[in-house]
Amino acid sequence: GGVVENADYMSAAVGTGVFIDNLVGFLALGSTNEEAMANVVAQCQAAGGVECSSDMATNMDNCIGAFADPVNMISGGGVGATIEEARQNAIQRAIDANMAVSAPDVFVVIADCWEP
């Protein structure tokens, strides 16, 4: 096994917020997924964002990301072994939620590969 370098932060979360006409990504840490998700929304709100959301959290050894589809004006999160797999996961999650998705246009707003 490995050594946990910072036991205070065992989870990471990504999210987005709207600033005028821009979608901005945020990354936050926490001791649990729930805390990391709350922290990412708080970080966005503190920066003056509106429509702040926490799109994905993890406490596993994988990649998470917040992605946006500018054609359909939606954003969401995904998880996977790579950032591209996380992007594909986010697209599938949107499809599963019966949202219209223009897959070729979906781009990374923020992503991180996490090793707690």
Secondary structure, DSSP 4 states (H G I P E B T S, - for coil): ----S-TT--EEEEEEEEETTEEEEEEEEESSHHHHHHHHHHHHHHTT-EEEEEEEEESSSEEEEEEEETTTTEEEEEEESSHHHHHHHHHHHHHHTT----GGG-EEEEEEEE--
